[in-house]
Amino acid sequence: MSIVERQVDEAEKKLMKRKITVLALCAMLFTLCGPVEAQQSGKVPRIGFLDNSTASGSAVLLEAFRQELRKLGWIEGKNITIEYRFAEQTPERLPELAADLVRLKVDLIVASATAPALAARNATTTIPIVMTIAADPVGAGLVASLARPGANVTGLSSLSPELSTKRLEILKDAVPRLARVGPLRPTRGTIATDLQLKDLEAAALALKIKLEEIATQLDPKGLEIAFQTAKQKQVKAIMTTDSPRFFAERRRIVELATKYRLPAIYFQKEFVDEGGLMSYGADYNDFFRQAAHYVDKILKGTKPADLPVQQATKFEFVINLKAAKQIGLTLSPEFLARANQVIK
């Protein structure tokens, strides 16, 4: 090969290397610009959150949900957006709010309880729906079975009806000669409320306790009237149905139970954190954290029908001795020994 030929060959090799380098840089730039382009073209996943209570009442649960999403790589305002809709304690608004989320063409709807999940399911049969705290999703008609949901709805079940009966048993053991209990239920009930009360009635019959259901408006005046009614009906203890709507009003409910000196058992530890007497139930915060994992899987392509509904497996019994003292209730050492946590 002549000197000229070698020079030409080397020049061609250098030119080829430059082309490869330019192509590699272009590929890198395309990869980097892809997510930005996707965001600019509106491809950032958008999820809807549907709740029948209030933003302030659900704040602690929503934060648990967002924190878990962040751990999974979904950061609100960056690579995911969330549309929040709250019924403000008026369940009649849920169908309208669910329809609004469907009109927005969200990629997924997170429903905080049975009633929001039903409203979402009635609004769409195609958009995936994740339940965070459904009392009895099979009984409510949300899923075909826990193992095989069968449609566009999946998520978590709180076992509320079964846990309500357990709370009644605990009240019976805590309050000497307890014969009359007042379950507070929302004036505008839901399927979940009806299911809980049905199981509660059967348990009350077995425990020889008379139930005095108290319809409750979930505002300050309505709650006060509910406790006045409880006193008039001579109930000796109260409990609330398991509902995000009562959860949102937990501070006021605890204050009234103390004011009227009524022993009470609640479905979440947060009531005890506010000064309530006792709680027995699953962990709501954990439900919302687990819901984030369902969201993650569905956004990555898994179908809701292929994700079994998870049931609560861990339950906590918490007692507040200070609250017991405030209402003049003495709890036996044997009873206290059953608690997972005793607050002094």
N, C-alpha and C positions, 0 to 999 in steps of 0.2 A: 504494500500500500504506500502511495507517494505521500509526501509531506502535505500536499494540498488536500488529498483525500482524507488524511487523518484530521486535519483542521476542520474540514466540513463535517466529519463524523462527530467530533467533539462539540461543534456548534449545535448540531441537531440534538445531541444528548442534553446539552444545557437548556435548549428550548423546551424539550420534553419535560425536564425537571421543573421548569418554570410553570408549564401548563398544569402539572400535577399539583404543585404548590397552590396555584390559583384555585383549582377545583376543590382542594381540601379546605381552603379558607372560605370559599363560597358555601360549602356544605356546613361548616361550623356556623356561619352567619345565618343560614337558613334554619338550623336547629335552634339557635338562640332567639331568632325572630318569631319562630312558630308559636310559642305560648303568648307572646305579646300580640301577634296577629289574631290569635284565637280570642283573646280578651277583647280586643278592639272590635272584633266582628260579633261580639255578644255570645261567645261560646263558653264563657265561664259558667259552670253549673249553678243553677238557681234553685234553692229549695224553699218550700213554704212551711211555716210553723203555725199550726192551728190549735188554739187553746180556748177553753170555755170560761177561764177565770180572768185574771188581770196581769199586766206586765210586771207590776211590783210584787204581786203574790207569787209569781212563777220565776222571779229573778234568780234565786239561788239554784233552781233546777236547770234553768237555761245556761247558767254559767258553767255548771258541770258538763252539760252537753257541748258547749263551745270549747271548753278546755280539752275534752277528749277528741273533738274534731281536730284541734290544733296538733295534738300528739300524733294523729294519723296523717298530718300534712295538709289539712284543709283549714285555711286561714280566711276568716270572714273579711270581705273587702279586698282580698288579694286574689285568691283563686276559687272563691266560692261566695255567693251572696245568699242572704236569708231574708225572706219576706215574712214579717210577723203579723199575725191576725189574732186579736183577742176579743172574745165575745163579751167581756166585762160583766160576767155573772148572768148573762142573758142568753141561755142556750138557743132561743129562737133565732138568734142571729147567725148561728153556725152554718146553716145551708147557704146563706148569702155570702159569708166570708169564704167558705169552701169554693163556691162558684167563682169568686173573685180570683182565687189562686189558680184555678183552672184556666180562666181567661188570660192570666199572665203567662200561661204555658210553662209553669215551673217544672223542673225535672223530677221532683219528688216532693211529697208532702209528709211532714212529721206531725202526727196527731197526738196530743198530750193525754188523752183518755178515751173511753168508749164512745161518748157522744161526739166528740170531734172526728173520731175515726169513722163513725157511721155517716156523718155529714160529708166527709171527704169521699167515702166509698160511693155514696149516692150521687156525688157530683162527677165522678170519673171512674171508668173501668179500665183505663189504660195507664194513667200516671201512677207510679209506685207509691204506696202509703206505708209508713212505718208507725206503728202504735208504740207509745212509750209505757203507758200504764193502763192496759185494758183489763177490766174486772173479769170477764168471762167471754173471750172473743168467739168461742164456738157457740155458746148460748145466745150471744147477741147477734149471731149470724154474720160476723165479720170474716170468719175463715171456715173452711170445710172441716179441718182438723188442725191440731197443733203441729203434728208432724208434717202434714201436707196442706199448707194454707190454700193452695189451689187457684188463686187469682192474683190480684194486684196488691193485696194487703198482707203484711207480716209484722213482726215486732215482739213485744213482751207482754206477758200476762201477770197481773199482780195477785191473783187468787183472792180477790177481795171478799167474795161471799164466804169462803171457808175461814178466812182470817177474822171476819166479823163475829162468827160464832165463838171463836177462840177468845176474842176480847170480852165477850159476854161472860164466858166461864171465869176469866180472870177477875172481872168485876164482882162476880158472885163470891169468889174466894176472898176478895179484899174487903168487902163491906159486910159486916155481920148482919144476918137475917135480912139480906136484900131480897125484896119481893116485887119492886116496881122500878123499871128502868125506862128512861126517856130517850129513844134514838132521835137525834136531830136529822131531818132530811130536807133537802131543798124543796121549796114550794112548787117549783117547776121541776119535777123529777125526770129521771132518765131511765133507760133500760138497765144500766148498771146499778142504779139505786134500787130499782124494783127487784133485781136478782139478789142483792145483798139482804134486803128486808125479808124476802121470802125465806132465805136460809136462816135468818135471825129469828124469825117466828117459830120455825121448827125447833131451833136450839132452846128458845125461851120456854117452850112447852115442856121439853125434857128437863129443864132446870127448875121448873115451877116458878118462873118469873113472868110477870105481866108486863107487856110492852105498851107504852103510851107514846105512839109516834107523834112527833112535833114538827109540823110543817114550818119551815124557817125561811124568811126573806133574808138574803145574804147582804144586808146593809146594817149599819150601827143600830138603827131603830128596830129593824126586824129581828136582829139577834137578841136585843134586850127583851123584846116581847116573847121570844121563844123561851128564854130562861124564866120569865115571869109565869108563862104557861106551865113550865115544868114544875115550878113550886105549887101552882094551883092544883095540878094533877097529883101532887104529893109523891112525885118520883124521888127516889133516894140516890140515884146516880144517873149520869148521862153518857152518851157516846154519839159520835157523829158517823154518818155513812162515809165510806172511803171515797173521797172526791177531791180533785184539785181545787174545786170551788170553796170547800171548807178549808183546805190547806192555805189558800190565799188569805183567809180571814182568821188564821190561827191565833194571832196575838189577842184580838178582841174576844174570841171564844174563851181563851184561857183566863182572861181578866174577869169575864162574867161568871165562869165556873167558881172562881175564888170568891167573888162578891156574893154569890148565892150559896156558897159553902156546899157545893155539889161535887162529890167524887166523880171523876171522869177518866175514861181511857180513850186514847187517840190512836190513829193509824200511822203516825210518823213521829220520830224522835224530835223533829223541829218544834212540835207543840210543847214538849218537855223543856226544850231549850228556852222557850218563852215563859216558862214557869208552870207548865201543866203537870198534873199528877203522875200519869203513867202513859206509856205508849207500847204498842206491840204491833210489829209489822215488818214488811220488807223495806229495803233501802231505796227510796225514790231517787236519790242522787245516782245510785248505781244503775237504775233503770235508764236514766237519761244518758249516762255514760255508755251503756250497752247499745242504746239507740243510735249513737254516733257510729258504732261499728257496722250496724245495718246500713246506714247511709253510705258509709265508705264502700261497702261491698256492692251495693246497688249502683252507685255512680261508676264503679269499675266494671259493670256489666252483668252482675249476677241478677237473676230474675227473682222478684219477691216470692213467687210460687215455689222456688227452690230453697228458700230459707225458712226452716222450721221456727215456729213461735217458741220463745223461751219462757219458761215459768220461773217464778221466784224460788230460790232454794235456800236462801239465808234469811233468818228472821231474828229480830232483836227485841228484847223486853227491857224497858228502862223505867226506873222509878225515881221520883223526886221527893225525898223525905221532907224537905222544906215546905213543899206544897201540901203534903199530908198534914203537917203540923198546923198550917194556916187554916185548914178547914176542920181541924180537930179529929183527924182520922189516925188511929193507931194501927200499924201494920205489923203482923207477927214476924219473928225472926225466920220462921219456916217459909213464909211468903216472900220475904226479902231475898232469901237464898236462891229463889228461882230466877231472879233477874240477872240479865247480862251486865247491867250497870245500875248502881244505886248512887244517885246524886244527893249529897248531904248539905 
